[in-house]
C-alpha cells in the first residue's frame, strides 16, 4: 500500500526508498499483522473461553504433563488467520480507493 504511494519519491527520499525493498515491506506487513493479532488476541481468547466452557479435552490415558492444559481454549490459529484476513481486506479497500 505504501509502496504505491512512496515509490515515485524513492530516488529523492531515503525513507521512501525503504519501501522499494521487498524485505522491508514484508517485515512491515508482519509487524502490522502481529499488532492486529495482539489487539484482537485478548478479546478472542475471552470469547473462546466463554464459548468453549470445558476448553481443550484431555484424555485420561495421555501423558500427565498434558493435564495442565485442561480448560485451554482451542482454535488459536483463528487469531493469526483473522489478523491476516483483516489486514488483507484493509489493503484491498485501499486499492479500490486508489484505483
C-alpha positions as CSV (number, residue, x, y, z in Angstrom):
1,X,0.0,0.0,0.0
2,X,2.7,2.4,0.9
3,X,4.8,1.2,-2.0
4,X,2.4,2.7,-4.5
5,X,2.4,6.0,-2.7
6,X,6.1,6.3,-2.0
7,X,7.8,4.6,-4.9
8,X,7.8,7.7,-7.1
9,X,9.7,9.5,-4.4
10,X,12.2,6.7,-3.8
11,X,15.0,8.4,-5.7
12,X,14.8,11.6,-3.7
13,X,13.9,10.5,-0.1
14,X,15.7,7.9,1.9
15,X,12.5,6.9,3.9
16,X,10.5,6.4,0.6
17,X,13.4,4.4,-0.8
18,X,12.9,1.8,2.0
19,X,9.6,0.9,0.6
20,X,11.2,-0.2,-2.7
21,X,12.8,-3.2,-0.9
22,X,10.6,-6.3,-0.6
23,X,12.3,-7.3,2.7
24,X,11.2,-4.0,4.3
25,X,7.7,-4.3,3.0
26,X,7.4,-7.9,4.2
27,X,8.8,-7.0,7.7
28,X,6.3,-4.1,7.9
29,X,3.4,-6.4,6.9
30,X,4.5,-8.9,9.6
31,X,4.6,-6.2,12.2
32,X,1.2,-4.8,11.3
33,X,-0.4,-8.3,11.2
34,X,1.2,-9.1,14.6
35,X,0.0,-5.9,16.1
36,X,-3.6,-6.6,14.9
37,X,-3.2,-10.1,16.4
38,X,-2.1,-8.6,19.8
39,X,-5.0,-6.2,19.7
40,X,-7.6,-8.9,18.9
41,X,-6.0,-11.7,20.9
42,X,-7.3,-11.0,24.4
43,X,-10.8,-10.4,23.1
44,X,-10.8,-13.6,21.0
45,X,-9.4,-15.7,23.9
46,X,-12.0,-14.4,26.3
47,X,-14.7,-15.2,23.7
48,X,-13.3,-18.7,23.2
49,X,-13.3,-19.3,26.9
50,X,-17.0,-18.3,27.1
51,X,-18.0,-20.4,24.1
52,X,-15.8,-23.4,24.9
53,X,-16.6,-23.9,28.6
54,X,-14.5,-27.0,29.1
55,X,-11.8,-26.0,26.7
56,X,-9.3,-28.5,25.4
57,X,-10.3,-32.0,26.2
58,X,-7.5,-34.1,27.8
59,X,-7.7,-37.9,27.6
60,X,-7.2,-39.9,30.7
61,X,-4.7,-42.2,29.0
62,X,-2.5,-39.3,27.9
63,X,0.8,-38.0,29.5
64,X,0.4,-36.4,32.9
65,X,2.1,-33.2,31.7
66,X,-0.9,-32.6,29.4
67,X,-3.3,-32.3,32.3
68,X,-2.1,-28.8,32.9
69,X,-3.6,-27.8,29.6
70,X,-7.2,-28.6,30.7
71,X,-9.5,-25.7,30.1
72,X,-7.3,-24.0,27.5
73,X,-9.4,-22.8,24.6
74,X,-8.7,-24.3,21.2
75,X,-8.6,-22.7,17.7
76,X,-5.7,-20.3,18.5
77,X,-4.8,-20.3,14.8
78,X,-8.0,-18.3,14.3
79,X,-6.3,-15.4,15.8
80,X,-3.5,-15.5,13.2
81,X,-5.8,-16.0,10.3
82,X,-8.2,-13.2,11.4
83,X,-5.4,-10.7,11.7
84,X,-4.1,-11.7,8.2
85,X,-7.5,-11.5,6.7
86,X,-8.3,-8.2,8.3
87,X,-5.1,-6.7,7.0
88,X,-5.8,-8.1,3.6
89,X,-9.2,-6.5,3.5
90,X,-7.7,-3.2,4.5
91,X,-5.2,-3.5,1.7
92,X,-8.0,-4.4,-0.8
93,X,-10.1,-1.5,0.4
94,X,-7.2,0.9,-0.1
95,X,-6.6,-0.4,-3.6
96,X,-10.2,0.2,-4.5
97,X,-10.0,3.7,-3.2
98,X,-6.8,4.5,-5.1
99,X,-7.8,2.8,-8.4
